[in-house]
Amino acid sequence: MFKCHVCGCDAARPEYVSEVFSIESHRVLVEQIPAQVCVRCGEAAFSRETTEEIRRLVHGDGRPVRTECMDVFALS
């Protein structure tokens, strides 16, 4: 059963999301991640299996499908 760890809502919808992860000061984008997304606040939650697959992918078991430049902004 889903329970959002941000707002406590118990309703979610299945979606595919993209997330940026920091791996030893290197940022990687993972796309098409299956997730449960909170209908109230939009927070994405991943299953344990998906989390483990992402970990293996970004720590050397996977190869990037492409490389892109990223704009970086700072508010200070």
Secondary structure, 3 states (H helix, E strand, C coil): CCCCCCCCCCCEEEEEEEEEEEECCEEEEEEEEEEEEECCCCCEECCHHHHHHHHHHHHHHCCCCCCCCCCCCCCC
